[in-house]
Amino acid sequence: MTEFALPSRRGLLSLAAGSAALPLLPAFPAHAQAAWPTQPVRMIVPFAAGGPTDVPARLLADTMSAALPQRIVVENRTGAGVVVGTDLVAKGPQDGSVVLYTTVAHAVTRALFPNLPFDPVADFTPCALVGRVPIILLVARDFPARNVQELVRLLRENPGRYDYASSGNGGAVHLATELFLHRAGGLRANHIPFRGSSQAIPELLAGRIPMIFDIAASALPYARSGELRALAISTRQRSPLAPEIPTFAEQGITDYEPYTWHMVLVRSGTPPAVVRAINAAVNAALAQPAVRERLVGLAMEVVGDSTPESAAEYLRSEIAVWEPLVRAAGIRAS
């Protein structure tokens, strides 16, 4: 299986800057062009520029723009987690001229924020699922657990003794860890949140915190260098990104498959023809080998054949997993 070198933060920015050099898409179907908005489309990304969500969004927007009647302009709107940017789309026009590019965070906002100004289901129509990024369990080199079974035994015998790092309270890394603790039998460990994985990882390297359930794009470089040990990956089967890392299922945690995923949505009430035009444009962009290669380089499992219906069903299934967990664990946005 092919291994893909994952980029550093500088590499992420280079990937974004290089998206303009992608080959042009084939001409977009005339019936879909007729449904497309007559003004430039704003793609709202409720995350910071240059990060692991922003870079794929810009790659997708630039590729789609090459084949569409109107250019897609990415806008980063951060604040209150993803609430500010998401609310902008929820209250925006219903013509497809403002779209949301977001992640698994969309599935937990309702549970994290008691006074949320929008409903993540009722106020949005999913257009397409772009792809999924798996979670990898990393531990410090001197941590005594060498596999998932040993980790479960260690945590069960020492409830509340061990810490785990995350990239922020209520984020994908935090939620993936809490789901593991729950699915592994109600284990206990102490959550130590940081402002991003880049601040958390040095604590593992120094041996001050023993473990993190991190997204693959952040975790794989440290696993491959040997600076940290990868115990498991959250894919159903072994991933071509890292076939040497066993899955959680192989090690006895059979109902554990968390990802951070990427999805394009519009405000509910957008005409179905516009929704399908956006879906067709996303899938056409993801069909380009250069685009897929770059997204795989960001540790993403590209979907490419999503429909509005399948994306909506996926969102509902994710909400059904994460909302009960957030409420049961008492997690609140910080």
C-alpha positions in Angstrom: 0.0 0.0 0.0 1.1 3.5 -0.8 2.3 5.7 2.1 1.7 9.4 1.9 4.0 12.0 3.5 1.9 14.4 5.6 2.8 18.1 5.5 3.9 20.4 8.3 1.9 23.6 9.0 4.1 25.3 6.4 3.2 22.5 4.0 -0.5 23.0 4.7 -0.1 26.6 3.6 1.8 25.6 0.5 -1.0 23.2 -0.4 -3.5 25.9 -0.2 -1.4 28.3 -2.2 -0.8 25.7 -4.9 -4.4 25.0 -5.5 -4.6 27.5 -8.3 -2.3 25.2 -10.4 -4.8 22.4 -10.4 -6.1 21.3 -13.8 -9.4 22.7 -14.9 -12.5 20.6 -14.4 -14.6 19.6 -17.4 -17.4 22.1 -18.3 -20.1 22.0 -15.7 -23.5 20.7 -17.1 -25.7 23.4 -18.5 -28.7 22.5 -16.4 -26.7 22.7 -13.2 -25.2 26.1 -14.3 -28.7 27.4 -14.7 -29.4 26.6 -11.1 -26.2 28.2 -9.9 -26.4 31.6 -8.0 -25.9 34.6 -10.2 -23.4 36.3 -7.8 -20.1 35.0 -6.4 -20.5 32.3 -3.8 -19.2 32.8 -0.3 -17.9 29.7 1.4 -17.9 30.3 5.2 -15.3 28.3 7.1 -15.8 28.7 10.9 -12.2 27.9 11.6 -8.9 29.9 11.4 -7.1 30.4 8.1 -4.3 28.0 7.3 -5.6 25.2 9.6 -6.6 21.6 8.8 -10.2 22.6 7.9 -9.4 25.8 6.0 -6.8 24.2 3.6 -9.2 21.5 2.2 -11.9 24.2 1.9 -9.7 26.5 -0.2 -8.6 23.6 -2.4 -12.1 22.6 -3.0 -13.3 26.2 -3.6 -10.6 26.9 -6.1 -11.1 23.7 -8.0 -14.9 24.2 -8.2 -14.5 27.8 -9.3 -12.6 26.7 -12.4 -15.7 25.1 -13.8 -18.6 27.2 -12.4 -20.3 30.3 -13.6 -19.4 32.2 -10.4 -16.2 32.1 -8.3 -16.3 30.7 -4.8 -14.6 33.0 -2.2 -13.6 31.5 1.1 -14.2 33.5 4.3 -12.9 32.5 7.7 -15.5 33.5 10.4 -14.4 32.3 13.8 -15.8 32.9 17.2 -17.6 31.0 20.0 -16.2 27.7 18.6 -17.9 27.4 15.2 -21.1 29.3 16.2 -20.4 32.7 14.7 -19.6 31.4 11.2 -22.3 28.8 11.2 -24.9 31.3 12.3 -24.0 33.6 9.5 -25.0 30.8 7.0 -28.1 29.9 9.1 -29.3 33.5 8.7 -28.0 34.0 5.1 -29.8 33.9 1.8 -31.6 30.8 0.6 -30.1 30.8 -2.9 -26.8 28.9 -2.5 -24.8 32.1 -2.6 -23.5 31.4 1.0 -22.4 27.9 1.8 -20.9 26.4 5.0 -17.7 24.2 5.0 -17.6 22.6 8.4 -16.6 19.5 10.4 -17.9 17.1 13.0 -18.2 20.3 15.2 -21.6 20.8 13.5 -22.9 17.6 15.1 -22.1 18.7 18.7 -22.9 22.5 18.7 -26.5 21.9 19.9 -25.3 19.9 22.9 -22.3 22.2 23.7 -24.2 25.5 23.6 -27.5 25.6 25.5 -28.6 28.9 23.8 -27.5 28.1 20.3 -29.0 30.7 17.8 -29.6 28.1 15.2 -30.6 24.4 14.8 -27.8 22.4 13.1 -30.5 20.1 11.5 -33.6 22.2 10.9 -31.7 25.3 9.7 -29.4 23.6 7.2 -29.5 21.3 4.1 -26.4 19.2 3.6 -25.1 19.2 0.0 -22.1 16.8 0.1 -19.8 14.9 2.5 -16.3 15.7 1.4 -14.3 13.2 3.4 -13.3 11.9 6.8 -10.0 12.1 8.8 -9.4 9.2 11.2 -8.3 9.5 14.8 -5.0 8.0 16.0 -4.2 7.1 19.6 -0.7 8.3 20.4 1.2 7.6 23.7 4.5 8.8 25.1 7.5 6.5 24.3 7.9 5.4 27.9 4.2 4.9 28.6 3.8 1.3 29.8 0.8 0.3 27.7 2.0 -1.2 24.4 -1.5 -1.8 22.9 -5.1 -0.9 23.4 -5.9 -3.9 25.7 -3.0 -2.9 28.0 -4.2 0.7 28.0 -7.7 -0.4 29.0 -6.4 -2.6 31.8 -4.1 0.2 33.0 -7.0 2.7 33.1 -9.4 0.3 34.7 -6.9 -0.6 37.5 -6.0 3.1 38.1 -9.2 5.1 37.7 -8.5 8.9 37.4 -4.7 8.5 37.7 -3.8 9.2 34.1 -4.2 12.3 32.0 -5.0 12.8 28.3 -4.4 15.8 26.2 -6.8 17.4 23.6 -6.7 20.2 21.1 -9.5 22.0 23.0 -12.6 21.5 25.1 -15.5 20.0 23.1 -13.4 19.5 20.0 -13.0 16.3 17.9 -9.9 15.1 19.9 -11.6 15.6 23.2 -14.8 13.9 22.1 -13.0 10.9 20.5 -11.2 10.3 23.8 -14.4 10.5 25.8 -16.1 8.1 23.4 -13.3 5.6 23.8 -13.5 5.8 27.6 -17.2 5.2 27.4 -17.1 2.4 24.9 -14.2 0.7 26.7 -16.4 0.2 29.8 -16.7 3.6 31.6 -13.0 4.2 32.2 -11.8 7.4 33.8 -8.9 9.7 32.9 -8.2 13.4 33.4 -8.8 15.8 30.5 -6.0 18.4 29.9 -7.2 20.8 27.1 -4.8 22.9 25.0 -5.2 25.4 22.2 -4.6 23.0 19.4 -2.6 19.8 18.9 0.6 21.9 18.3 0.5 22.9 22.0 -0.5 19.5 23.3 2.0 17.3 21.5 5.1 18.8 23.2 3.7 17.7 26.5 3.7 14.1 25.3 7.1 14.4 23.8 8.4 15.6 27.2 6.5 12.8 29.0 4.4 15.1 31.1 1.1 13.8 29.6 0.9 10.2 28.5 -1.7 10.1 25.6 -3.8 11.9 23.0 -6.4 10.7 20.6 -5.4 13.1 17.7 -6.4 13.5 14.1 -4.3 11.6 11.7 -2.9 14.6 9.9 -1.3 15.8 13.2 -0.5 12.4 14.6 1.2 10.5 11.8 4.4 12.5 11.5 5.2 11.8 15.2 4.3 8.1 14.9 6.5 7.7 11.8 9.4 9.4 13.4 9.2 7.2 16.5 9.0 10.2 18.8 5.6 8.9 19.9 4.0 5.5 19.7 0.7 4.9 17.8 -1.4 2.2 19.4 -4.5 2.3 17.1 -6.3 4.1 14.3 -10.1 4.6 14.2 -10.7 3.3 10.7 -12.8 0.1 10.2 -10.0 -1.7 8.4 -6.3 -0.8 8.4 -5.8 2.5 6.6 -3.6 2.8 3.4 -2.3 6.0 5.1 -0.7 3.9 7.8 -1.2 0.1 7.3 1.3 -0.6 10.1 -1.1 0.8 12.7 -3.7 -1.7 14.0 -7.3 -0.6 14.3 -9.3 -0.3 17.6 -11.6 -3.1 16.3 -8.6 -5.5 15.9 -7.9 -4.8 19.6 -11.3 -5.5 21.0 -13.0 -2.1 20.8 -15.4 -3.0 18.0 -18.0 -0.2 18.2 -15.5 2.7 18.1 -15.0 4.5 14.8 -14.7 8.3 15.3 -13.6 10.7 12.6 -13.5 14.4 12.1 -15.3 14.8 8.8 -15.8 17.7 6.3 -19.1 18.6 4.8 -20.7 21.4 2.7 -24.1 22.7 3.7 -26.4 25.5 2.8 -29.3 27.2 4.6 -32.5 25.2 4.7 -35.0 26.4 2.1 -32.4 26.6 -0.6 -34.0 25.2 -3.8 -33.3 21.5 -4.4 -31.8 22.3 -7.9 -29.2 24.6 -6.3 -28.4 21.9 -3.6 -27.9 19.4 -6.4 -25.8 21.8 -8.4 -23.5 22.3 -5.4 -23.3 18.6 -4.8 -22.4 17.9 -8.5 -19.7 20.6 -8.3 -18.2 19.2 -5.1 -18.1 15.6 -6.5 -16.6 16.7 -9.8 -13.9 18.5 -7.9 -13.2 15.5 -5.7 -13.0 13.3 -8.9 -9.9 15.1 -10.0 -6.8 13.0 -9.3 -4.7 16.0 -8.2 -7.4 17.1 -5.7 -7.7 13.6 -4.3 -4.0 13.3 -4.0 -3.7 16.5 -2.0 -6.6 15.6 0.3 -5.1 12.2 0.9 -1.9 14.0 1.8 -3.9 15.7 4.5 -4.9 12.2 5.8 -8.4 12.5 4.5 -10.5 9.6 3.2 -12.2 11.3 0.3 -15.8 10.3 -0.3 -16.5 11.6 -3.8 -19.9 10.0 -4.4 -22.0 11.7 -1.7 -25.5 12.8 -2.4 -27.5 15.4 -0.4 -29.6 12.6 1.0 -26.6 10.5 2.1 -24.9 13.5 3.6 -28.0 14.4 5.6 -28.2 10.8 6.8 -24.6 10.8 7.8 -25.1 14.1 9.7 -28.1 12.6 11.6 -26.1 9.5 12.5 -23.2 11.5 13.8 -25.5 13.7 15.9 -27.0 10.5 17.3 -23.5 9.4 18.5 -22.1 12.7 19.8 -25.0 14.6 21.4 -25.8 11.9 24.0 -22.0 11.5 24.8 -21.6 15.3 25.3 -24.6 15.4 27.6 -23.6 12.3 29.5 -20.1 13.5 30.0 -21.2 17.0 31.0 -19.0 18.6 28.4 -19.5 22.3 27.9 -17.8 24.7 25.5 -15.1 26.7 27.2 
